[in-house]
Amino acid sequence: MAPTVSTELEHAVPEHAEALTAGPVRADLTGAPAPGLGYRVRGPLAVAAGAVVLGGGLLLHSPGRAGAWGFCPLYAFTGLYCPLCGGLRATADLLRGDLAGAWAMNPLWVLAVGPVALVWVDWLRRRVRGRPALAVPATVWWVVLGVVLAFGVARNLPLLHGLLGPR
């Protein structure tokens, strides 16, 4: 007598098959294999490599000279400092360990470096573990935008320019 379909299926899937897929990385509904670790971490590692190359470039070629790394279009056309003005110089100062110099160039960037680094570490950790990216509520992005715009306005006010404008 021919074996039944249920008997054939029971023998086709080994008993230990669940243990093989019980980790954090699972195949999708189509049955395609889950991407490997190298594939999952390529985004965070590419960002890290870009940061290392940029950091090396900032250490080798000082952004303190006029026009060394281009120009700010807002400043060139209006004479107003954008929220990012002084960011490259602040980064170069941070890489050299000069916190006061970095603060003088762009205090917002000095305050943002830590949280940006923590977000990158969390991104890498989640990708290594095969977890989805953290969903950031829209409210957070609106608050960040508001802080950046307020900083951009405040650093151009005559009263606050000495504290917030690049020097």
KOLVEX-776915 format. One record per residue: residue number from 0; residue in one letter; x, y, z of N, C-alpha, C in turn. Coordinates in Angstrom, 3 decimals. Example, Ala and Ser with C-alpha at 12.3 -4.5 7.8 and 13.67 -1.06 7.14 Angstrom:
BEGIN
  nr rest      n.x      n.y      n.z     ca.x     ca.y     ca.z      c.x      c.y      c.z
   0    a   13.190   -5.690    7.800   12.300   -4.500    7.800   13.200   -3.300    7.800
   1    s   12.850   -2.250    7.080   13.670   -1.060    7.140   12.900    0.030    7.870
REM end
This chain:
BEGIN
  nr rest      n.x      n.y      n.z     ca.x     ca.y     ca.z      c.x      c.y      c.z
   0    m    0.832   -1.166    0.000    0.000    0.000    0.000    0.890    1.247    0.000
   1    a    0.497    2.259   -0.758    1.289    3.483   -0.903    1.192    4.318    0.372
   2    p    2.309    5.005    0.721    2.251    5.854    1.922    1.324    7.046    1.711
   3    t    0.736    7.514    2.780   -0.171    8.658    2.692    0.633    9.948    2.640
   4    v   -0.038   10.992    2.254    0.620   12.285    2.140    1.152   12.745    3.491
   5    s    0.379   12.555    4.546    0.827   13.023    5.856    2.083   12.286    6.292
   6    t    2.219   11.010    5.969    3.413   10.264    6.331    4.617   10.786    5.565
   7    e    4.432   11.089    4.268    5.532   11.626    3.471    6.005   12.973    4.009
   8    l    5.076   13.838    4.402    5.448   15.146    4.930    6.160   15.026    6.273
   9    e    5.744   14.105    7.100    6.394   13.931    8.392    7.854   13.536    8.225
  10    h    8.146   12.725    7.185    9.517   12.290    6.963   10.343   13.338    6.215
  11    a    9.675   14.270    5.523   10.395   15.280    4.746   10.991   16.368    5.645
  12    v   10.405   16.625    6.794   10.884   17.667    7.699   11.518   16.994    8.911
  13    p   12.813   17.172    9.116   13.445   16.538   10.276   12.897   17.100   11.590
  14    e   12.983   16.277   12.620   12.449   16.674   13.920   13.152   17.905   14.485
  15    h   14.414   18.107   14.172   15.177   19.222   14.718   15.083   20.485   13.852
  16    a   14.182   20.530   12.888   14.072   21.687   11.994   13.712   22.960   12.752
  17    e   12.892   22.858   13.794   12.533   24.046   14.557   13.741   24.660   15.245
  18    a   14.647   23.854   15.733   15.840   24.360   16.411   16.742   25.127   15.450
  19    l   16.710   24.766   14.171   17.546   25.443   13.187   17.056   26.854   12.887
  20    t   15.772   27.112   13.034   15.216   28.424   12.696   14.775   29.198   13.928
  21    a   15.109   28.749   15.111   14.619   29.394   16.323   15.385   30.668   16.676
  22    g   16.463   30.986   15.967   17.253   32.183   16.260   16.518   33.441   15.861
  23    p   17.132   34.597   16.048   16.473   35.863   15.758   16.275   36.120   14.270
  24    v   17.042   35.463   13.409   16.922   35.678   11.975   16.105   34.543   11.398
  25    r   14.996   34.877   10.780   14.098   33.856   10.237   13.873   34.094    8.757
  26    a   13.507   33.028    8.080   13.163   33.148    6.675   11.835   33.886    6.557
  27    d   11.618   34.543    5.433   10.346   35.240    5.257    9.259   34.245    4.864
  28    l    8.064   34.726    4.582    6.932   33.852    4.287    7.103   33.079    2.990
  29    t    7.969   33.542    2.107    8.174   32.834    0.843    9.091   31.636    1.007
  30    g    9.721   31.520    2.178   10.630   30.413    2.406   12.057   30.727    1.988
  31    a   12.297   31.957    1.520   13.652   32.337    1.130   14.518   32.391    2.384
  32    p   15.777   32.005    2.253   16.631   32.051    3.437   16.831   33.484    3.919
  33    a   16.992   33.627    5.209   17.229   34.944    5.796   18.615   35.428    5.389
  34    p   18.783   36.747    5.212   20.093   37.268    4.834   21.122   37.014    5.928
  35    g   22.368   36.808    5.514   23.446   36.547    6.462   23.878   37.806    7.184
  36    l   24.741   37.621    8.154   25.216   38.727    8.978   25.892   39.805    8.147
  37    g   26.740   39.404    7.217   27.440   40.387    6.381   26.479   41.269    5.606
  38    y   25.406   40.683    5.111   24.397   41.446    4.369   23.656   42.400    5.298
  39    r   23.330   41.923    6.497   22.540   42.730    7.432   23.297   43.936    7.965
  40    v   24.597   43.835    8.152   25.352   44.926    8.766   26.040   45.819    7.745
  41    r   25.788   45.619    6.483   26.502   46.415    5.478   26.147   47.900    5.558
  42    g   24.922   48.258    5.896   24.533   49.666    6.022   25.281   50.378    7.139
  43    p   25.193   49.849    8.385   25.929   50.504    9.473   27.435   50.540    9.240
  44    l   27.987   49.477    8.672   29.430   49.466    8.434   29.823   50.438    7.320
  45    a   28.970   50.619    6.326   29.253   51.597    5.270   29.241   53.016    5.844
  46    v   28.300   53.294    6.734   28.260   54.612    7.376   29.511   54.812    8.229
  47    a   29.925   53.775    8.962   31.140   53.877    9.780   32.367   54.106    8.911
  48    a   32.446   53.391    7.786   33.589   53.574    6.890   33.608   54.992    6.330
  49    g   32.447   55.511    5.968   32.373   56.891    5.483   32.809   57.884    6.543
  50    a   32.413   57.635    7.797   32.804   58.526    8.893   34.312   58.478    9.120
  51    v   34.896   57.302    8.998   36.347   57.177    9.178   37.087   57.910    8.062
  52    v   36.619   57.751    6.833   37.254   58.443    5.700   37.120   59.958    5.861
  53    l   35.920   60.432    6.212   35.718   61.866    6.430   36.578   62.368    7.588
  54    g   36.623   61.613    8.674   37.444   62.010    9.817   38.916   62.087    9.445
  55    g   39.383   61.111    8.688   40.770   61.151    8.226   41.029   62.345    7.336
  56    g   40.075   62.628    6.451   40.212   63.796    5.585   40.245   65.092    6.382
  57    l   39.423   65.181    7.427   39.411   66.387    8.259   40.718   66.553    9.027
  58    l   41.312   65.435    9.432   42.588   65.521   10.142   43.735   65.886    9.202
  59    l   43.650   65.434    7.957   44.726   65.707    6.998   44.590   67.066    6.322
  60    h   43.351   67.501    6.121   43.094   68.741    5.383   42.163   69.607    6.222
  61    s   42.710   70.558    6.925   41.959   71.360    7.886   40.814   72.128    7.225
  62    p   39.616   72.031    7.802   38.491   72.803    7.270   38.514   74.255    7.727
  63    g   39.508   74.648    8.506   39.591   76.012    9.016   39.993   77.044    7.980
  64    r   40.563   76.611    6.886   40.932   77.549    5.819   39.709   77.838    4.958
  65    a   39.556   79.078    4.563   38.386   79.475    3.752   38.357   78.685    2.441
  66    g   37.227   78.082    2.162   37.040   77.346    0.920   37.691   75.984    0.877
  67    a   38.284   75.534    1.974   38.986   74.249    1.985   38.045   73.082    1.696
  68    w   36.820   73.153    2.182   35.857   72.078    1.980   34.590   72.616    1.310
  69    g   34.703   73.628    0.523   33.532   74.209   -0.123   33.010   75.390    0.664
  70    f   31.747   75.697    0.485   31.158   76.845    1.159   29.707   76.550    1.502
  71    c   29.176   77.323    2.408   27.764   77.223    2.777   26.975   78.144    1.849
  72    p   26.058   77.599    1.059   25.292   78.456    0.142   24.481   79.524    0.862
  73    l   23.884   79.186    2.019   23.095   80.179    2.748   23.980   81.343    3.180
  74    y   25.142   81.033    3.726   26.049   82.092    4.169   26.594   82.882    2.978
  75    a   26.907   82.194    1.887   27.468   82.871    0.710   26.482   83.873    0.109
  76    f   25.193   83.541    0.122   24.203   84.398   -0.526   23.529   85.386    0.416
  77    t   23.456   85.053    1.713   22.714   85.920    2.634   23.562   86.474    3.775
  78    g   24.687   85.871    4.048   25.492   86.273    5.194   24.982   85.705    6.506
  79    l   23.968   84.826    6.445   23.412   84.189    7.640   24.043   82.815    7.832
  80    y   24.258   82.450    9.091   24.800   81.130    9.396   23.668   80.112    9.445
  81    c   23.844   78.995    8.764   22.858   77.917    8.852   23.167   77.077   10.094
  82    p   22.270   76.192   10.492   22.533   75.367   11.675   23.766   74.469   11.529
  83    l   24.185   74.201   10.300   25.336   73.325   10.087   26.655   74.080    9.960
  84    c   26.600   75.401    9.812   27.837   76.175    9.662   28.764   75.911   10.845
  85    g   30.001   75.617   10.551   30.984   75.304   11.579   31.008   73.839   11.965
  86    g   30.143   73.033   11.378   30.072   71.612   11.725   31.332   70.838   11.372
  87    l   31.899   71.096   10.203   33.138   70.405    9.834   34.291   70.826   10.740
  88    r   34.364   72.117   11.014   35.427   72.594   11.914   35.234   72.038   13.322
  89    a   33.979   71.949   13.777   33.709   71.369   15.098   34.095   69.895   15.127
  90    t   33.790   69.174   14.049   34.157   67.761   13.984   35.672   67.588   14.007
  91    a   36.378   68.412   13.239   37.844   68.337   13.232   38.399   68.634   14.625
  92    d   37.822   69.616   15.310   38.274   69.933   16.667   37.983   68.779   17.626
  93    l   36.828   68.156   17.493   36.511   66.999   18.344   37.487   65.853   18.093
  94    l   37.830   65.624   16.834   38.786   64.562   16.512   40.167   64.849   17.101
  95    r   40.480   66.108   17.256   41.765   66.490   17.857   41.675   66.615   19.375
  96    g   40.484   66.429   19.928   40.305   66.504   21.376   40.087   67.909   21.910
  97    d   39.790   68.857   21.040   39.600   70.250   21.447   38.104   70.530   21.605
  98    l   37.573   70.215   22.775   36.137   70.388   23.023   35.736   71.857   22.999
  99    a   36.549   72.718   23.573   36.228   74.152   23.594   36.220   74.721   22.173
 100    g   37.181   74.320   21.356   37.217   74.785   19.970   36.011   74.294   19.186
 101    a   35.623   73.042   19.418   34.448   72.491   18.745   33.186   73.228   19.165
 102    w   33.077   73.505   20.468   31.904   74.230   20.975   31.811   75.618   20.351
 103    a   32.946   76.262   20.160   32.958   77.598   19.566   32.507   77.568   18.113
 104    m   32.710   76.469   17.431   32.332   76.375   16.020   30.851   76.037   15.838
 105    n   30.346   75.032   16.584   28.948   74.634   16.438   28.507   73.852   17.677
 106    p   27.962   74.556   18.681   27.569   73.875   19.919   26.470   72.831   19.713
 107    l   25.578   73.049   18.764   24.516   72.070   18.530   25.116   70.744   18.065
 108    w   26.098   70.802   17.191   26.725   69.570   16.700   27.469   68.865   17.828
 109    v   28.130   69.616   18.693   28.846   69.013   19.823   27.855   68.259   20.712
 110    l   26.684   68.847   20.939   25.661   68.186   21.746   25.037   66.997   21.018
 111    a   25.004   67.034   19.700   24.353   65.976   18.919   25.246   64.777   18.666
 112    v   26.558   64.917   18.754   27.460   63.814   18.418   27.171   62.576   19.254
 113    g   26.994   62.733   20.552   26.718   61.590   21.423   25.456   60.839   21.034
 114    p   24.304   61.523   20.938   23.091   60.827   20.518   23.202   60.202   19.119
 115    v   23.881   60.880   18.198   24.057   60.309   16.858   24.856   59.012   16.945
 116    a   25.909   58.997   17.748   26.711   57.782   17.917   25.888   56.667   18.563
 117    l   25.060   57.004   19.540   24.215   55.993   20.185   23.190   55.417   19.214
 118    v   22.636   56.251   18.358   21.692   55.769   17.348   22.398   54.807   16.403
 119    w   23.633   55.130   16.009   24.388   54.242   15.120   24.670   52.900   15.813
 120    v   25.072   52.935   17.078   25.352   51.693   17.814   24.079   50.845   17.919
 121    d   22.945   51.479   18.195   21.684   50.746   18.266   21.328   50.147   16.913
 122    w   21.555   50.887   15.834   21.296   50.393   14.483   22.146   49.149   14.216
 123    l   23.430   49.229   14.517   24.320   48.087   14.310   23.889   46.901   15.167
 124    r   23.586   47.147   16.438   23.171   46.068   17.341   21.918   45.375   16.829
 125    r   20.952   46.153   16.382   19.716   45.562   15.857   19.971   44.767   14.585
 126    r   20.834   45.268   13.732   21.135   44.547   12.487   21.887   43.248   12.763
 127    v   22.798   43.260   13.739   23.528   42.035   14.091   22.558   40.990   14.612
 128    r   21.603   41.412   15.402   20.635   40.479   15.992   19.477   40.147   15.059
 129    g   19.440   40.768   13.890   18.369   40.488   12.946   17.045   41.115   13.316
 130    r   17.082   42.137   14.107   15.864   42.816   14.546   15.557   43.985   13.612
 131    p   14.292   44.378   13.547   13.948   45.532   12.703   14.454   46.837   13.311
 132    a   14.548   47.828   12.481   14.984   49.151   12.938   13.970   49.715   13.917
 133    l   14.453   50.516   14.830   13.599   51.157   15.809   12.724   52.193   15.110
 134    a   11.427   52.123   15.329   10.506   53.092   14.740   10.537   54.374   15.562
 135    v   10.900   55.451   14.920   10.967   56.742   15.602    9.661   57.486   15.319
 136    p    8.946   57.886   16.365    7.684   58.596   16.152    7.906   59.921   15.423
 137    a    6.922   60.323   14.662    7.014   61.574   13.908    7.228   62.765   14.829
 138    t    6.708   62.699   16.034    6.871   63.794   16.994    8.354   64.064   17.260
 139    v    9.145   63.013   17.345   10.579   63.185   17.602   11.219   63.960   16.458
 140    w   10.870   63.610   15.231   11.456   64.306   14.074   11.033   65.767   14.043
 141    w    9.785   66.053   14.429    9.329   67.442   14.478   10.075   68.239   15.551
 142    v   10.329   67.607   16.688   11.080   68.273   17.757   12.508   68.549   17.292
 143    v   13.142   67.560   16.656   14.508   67.751   16.142   14.529   68.894   15.136
 144    l   13.579   68.907   14.221   13.506   69.982   13.229   13.320   71.336   13.916
 145    g   12.451   71.391   14.920   12.231   72.643   15.647   13.489   73.132   16.352
 146    v   14.226   72.209   16.976   15.469   72.589   17.670   16.493   73.102   16.669
 147    v   16.633   72.414   15.543   17.612   72.836   14.528   17.248   74.205   13.965
 148    l   15.972   74.421   13.661   15.552   75.725   13.130   15.716   76.833   14.180
 149    a   15.370   76.550   15.423   15.532   77.548   16.484   17.007   77.890   16.674
 150    f   17.874   76.890   16.605   19.301   77.136   16.709   19.783   77.990   15.538
 151    g   19.277   77.678   14.335   19.663   78.459   13.155   19.268   79.918   13.269
 152    v   18.111   80.181   13.832   17.670   81.563   14.023   18.473   82.218   15.144
 153    a   18.616   81.513   16.268   19.271   82.092   17.441   20.731   82.435   17.172
 154    r   21.424   81.637   16.381   22.852   81.913   16.161   23.072   83.122   15.262
 155    n   22.014   83.614   14.635   22.125   84.805   13.800   21.639   86.070   14.504
 156    l   21.123   85.949   15.709   20.706   87.118   16.477   21.948   87.796   17.052
 157    p   22.035   89.122   16.959   23.236   89.812   17.448   23.568   89.502   18.907
 158    l   22.541   89.359   19.735   22.769   89.102   21.158   23.385   87.719   21.395
 159    l   23.023   86.727   20.591   23.463   85.357   20.812   24.585   84.911   19.861
 160    h   24.897   85.733   18.897   25.903   85.315   17.906   27.248   84.989   18.556
 161    g   27.630   85.721   19.556   28.904   85.451   20.228   28.934   84.091   20.913
 162    l   27.770   83.589   21.327   27.694   82.282   21.987   27.453   81.133   21.010
 163    l   26.671   81.378   19.960   26.241   80.287   19.090   26.831   80.313   17.687
 164    g   27.322   81.462   17.255   27.854   81.566   15.890   29.250   80.995   15.792
 165    p   29.628   80.494   14.621   30.999   79.986   14.492   32.001   81.128   14.605
 166    r   33.115   80.845   15.253   34.145   81.866   15.448   35.400   81.510   14.713
REM end
